[in-house]
């Protein structure tokens, strides 16, 4: 149940993140000064948390979506399998997010 709520929350977070993406594109189109201001804002600790949260949301939503695709085949519904796949999704999301930000650093 918790992962179902988290799946919905990450979907909402990604939708809100699209506003940030649109702002990035608008500032890039507005010129170097506007882009530099936006980049500086995203480089602050709060901006980093927003970007890391957005990338985690994407990673989690993707991994959990794949889990649902497996469920659509009729597999993985036993309690033990469902719990194992839930932990796997969380671990994959954390590892992918960490790897993404390590590459960017």
N, C-alpha and C positions, 0 to 999 in steps of 0.2 A: 504494500500500500504506500509506503514512504517513497519508493522509487517511482511509483505512478505519479505521485504529487510532484516529485522532483522533475520528472519528464515534462510535465505541464509547465512548471516554473521555468525550466530551461528553454522551453519553447517561447514563453513570454519574454525571457531575457534576450533571446536571439532577435525577437521582433523589435525590442527596444534598441538593441545593438545596431539594427539596420538604420536607425536614426543617426547614430554616431557615424556609421559608414557614409551615409548621405552627407553629413556635415563635413566629413573628411574630403569627400569628392567636391563638394561645393567650395571649400576653402582652397583646395588644389586648383580649381578652375578660376578662383578669384585672384590668384597671383601669389608670388613668393612671400610677401609680407603676411597675408592672411594664413597661408599654409604654415609658416613659421610660428605664428601665434597658436594655431591649433596643435601643432606638434609639441610645442612647449607645454600646453595644457595637458596633453596626453602623457607627457613625461613626468608629471607630478605624481606623488604617491597615490592620490585618489584616481588619477587617470590610469595609472598602471593597474590598480585593483579592478577598475572597470574593464580594461582590456583583457586582463587575465581571467576575470569572471566570464567575459563573453567567450573567450576561447574554451574555457572549461564547459560552458553551456553547449557550445557546438560539439565538443568531443563527447560529452555525456549523451546528448540527444542523438548523435550518430550511432554510438555504441548501443544505446538502448533501442534505437530503431532497428538495428540489425538483430537484436534479441527478439524483438517483436516479429520480425520476418521469420525467424526460426520457429517461433510459436505458431505462426500461420501455417506451418507445415504439420502441426499437430505434435511437435516434440517439445520436451522441456517443461511440461506442466507438473511433474511430480514435485512435491515440496522440496526435496533435497536438491533436485536439479534447478528448480526456480531460485532457491537460495544461493546456490553456487553461481548461477549465471548473474544474479544480482551483484554479488561481490565482484565477479569478473568485470562487469560493466563499470562499476565504480573504480576499480583498479586501473582498467584500461583508460578511462577518462582522465584520471590523475596523471598517469604515466604519459599519455599523449600530450596533455597540456604542459607538463613539465618539460618534455622533450622539445615541444614547439618553442617554449620560451628560452630554453638553453641554446637552441639554434640561433634565435634572434639576439641573444646577449653577446 
